[in-house]
């Protein structure tokens, strides 16, 4: 059976979300490049699951695009819309699988970061090493700051599973965030696993974000995998040399 995929078609980049594989996706500059890259990303994700002992015999690179969304055409703040697939109820099997996969992402992260000395955690590469820097970040992050970003984002995703005004600030600690996440996921009722939440961040209008359990799970997994790969990239530069994208704007 072919996998189902949702595309996010923004002005400067396109992303793909594979609904049956939480946290699996791809990003490219345009739709055509994205669809060419996606089978490679699916194959890598399946191999990664297999390395952690997760069955992948039914995972194939075949896929059907079932949704295409331009965030600018939605009323969701900061692009926080939901695909139609996100709106479906998260089954207990989906929950159990996603929680196992969250364990794999955390194991990968800890494997490459535990024991790193401050000299490595606090090293800040030059901006010229980055082909792209997110506008909302102050600049190039250190490995220590990337770890804090992972923790903070997990809190951001988890608190999406509630309505109304949210308190500002989340502890930037991986262990406490994961403990809170597992507590929240284990406490969800059948109704909560099926509904859409509309939290209000302190800087947003009421009800401007849309979150569901399915969306939270895929975003947590994908975010931690992304930043673990980013940390691996930083560490590889210590051996391969720091790249220079000085001419990236030319």
N, C-alpha and C positions, 0 to 999 in steps of 0.2 A: 504494500500500500504506500502511495506517495505521501511524503511529508507535506504539511500545509504551512504556508509562509505569508507573513504580512510585510509590506514594504512601507517605509516612511520616506517620502520623497520631499526633501527640503530643498531650499534654493541652492545650497553649495555642496550638499552631500546626500547620499541615499543610504539607508540602512535596511537590512532584512532581519526579520525575527522568525525563527523556526518554532512553531507553537508546541510541537510534541517533544522538543528537546530544550528544556528550560535553560536559558543563558546562552544558547547557540544562536549565532547570527553572523552578519558580515556588514562591512561598510565600504563604500566606494564613491567615486566622484559623480557617477551617473548610473542610470538604471541598467544599461547594457553591461557595463563593467561589473556591477553588483551581481547580476545573474550569472556571469561567467565565474566569479569568485566564490559564490555561495557553495557549490558542490565540494570545493576544496575545504571550506570551513566546516561543513558537515562531516566530512571524512576525518578531519583533525579532531573534532569534538567526539566522534564515535570512538576513535583510537584512545583519546584521553579517558573516556568512561571505561573502556576496556582495561586500561592500565590500573584502574581502581577496583576492578572486579565487578563492574556493573554490566549486566548482559546487554549486548548490542547487536545480536544476530538479526534483528528485524529493522535495523537502521540502514537505509540505502540513500544514495545521493539524489534520488528522484524526488522532485517536489513540484507542488502546484501553488502559484501565487493566488491567494483567495481574497486578499485585502490590499488596497493601496490607499495611503492616507497622506495628505499634505497637512501638517500641523497648523499651518496658517489658516486653513479652512475650518478649524475647530474653535470652540470657545474655551478650550483648556489653556490655563496659564503655563508658560515655560514649556510648551509642547507636551504636557502631561495628560495626554488623551488615553483612551483605552481602545484597543482593537476589539472587534466583535468577539473574538475568541477569548479575550480577557474577561468578558462579561459572563461567561459560562461558569457554572459551579465547579470549584476545585474538589475533586473526589479525594477520598482518603488515600487511595493509591498514589495519586498525584502528589499529595502532601508528603507521604512517606518517601517517595522517590526524590522529591526536591530537597527534603531535609538530609537525606543521605548525600546528595550532590553538594549541598552546602558544607558537609563534612569534608568532602574531597577538596573543595576550593580552599578551605581553611588549612588543611594538611599541606597543600602545595605552598601556600603563603608562608606558613611557619617553617617549612623545610628550608626555604631559601633566606629567611630573615632572622631566625632565632640565633643568637650569639654574635650577630654582626656588631662590631665595635662602633663607637660614636663617630670615628673618623669616616666610616663608610656610610652610616645612617645620616650624617649631617653634610655629606658632600653634595654641593649644588652645581650641576653641570651648567655651562653657559647657555644663554638663550639661543645662540647660534647652533646648538646641537639639536634643536627641535624644529621639525618641519612645520608644526602647527602647535600653537599654544591657545588653550581655551580662554575666551574673553573674560570669563568670571574668575579665573585664577590670577593670583598676583604675579605669576611668572613660573619659571621652571621649579618644580618641587624636588625636594630631597627625598631619599627613600623613607626617612622617618616621617616626613609630611605626607607621603603617599599612604603610609600605614594609617596615619590619622584620618586621611580622606576616606579610606575604606571603612573605618569605624564610624565616622560621621555620616557617611552615605547609608550605612545599614540602618542607623537610627532614623534617617530621613525616610527610607522606604517603609520601615516597620510602622512608623507613626502615620503613614498614609492610611493605615487600617483603622481610622477613627474619623469621626465627623467633628466639625466645629473648630474653634480656635485652638491651636496647638501651642504649648509652652515653647519658648525659645531655648535653644541650646541642647546638645546631647553630649554625653561623655565620650571623649575621643579615645576610648579604650576598647580594643578588640574583644577581650574576654567578657566584659560586662555587657557590651552590645549583643554579643551572641547569646548570652544567657537570657537577656530580655527578649530577643527574637524567638528563641525556642519556647519560652514561657507564653508569649503571645500566640504563636502558631498552635501550641497545644491546647490553648483555651478557646479557640474559635468554635463557635456553634455552627450547626448546619446552615442556619440563615446567614451568618457572617461569611461563610465560605461561598455564598451565592450572590452576595449583594455588592453594590458599588458604594464606596465611601467618598466623601467630599470634604477633606480637611481644609482648614484655612491657615496658611502660614502667616506669620506676623506682617510680611511685606506684600500679601496678596489680598484680592477681594474674596469675599465669602464664596465657598463652593467652586473655586476656579480650577482645582485639580480633580482628577478622577483616578481612583485606585481600586483594585480588586486583589484578592489573594493570588490569583494566577499572575497578575502583573507584578506584584511585589516579589514573588518567588523568582520569576525569570530575571527581573532587574537586579536583585541581590546577587544571584549566581553570576550573571554576565559581568557585573561591575567588579566583583572580586577577581574573576578570571582575567579581566582586562588589566587591572592594576598589578596583579601578580606577574603577568607578562611584561608590563612596563618596568617593574623592578628587575626582572631578569635581563631586560634590555640595558638598564643602567649598569648592572654588574658586568655584562658582556663588554661594555665600553672600556672597562678597566684593562681588558686584554686586547681588544680589537682597535682601540683608539676612539676618541670622542668625535662623532661626525660634525661637519660644519655645513650648515644650510644658509650661510651668509647671503647667498644669491637666491634664496627661495622666493623673494618677491619680484625678481627680474622677469 
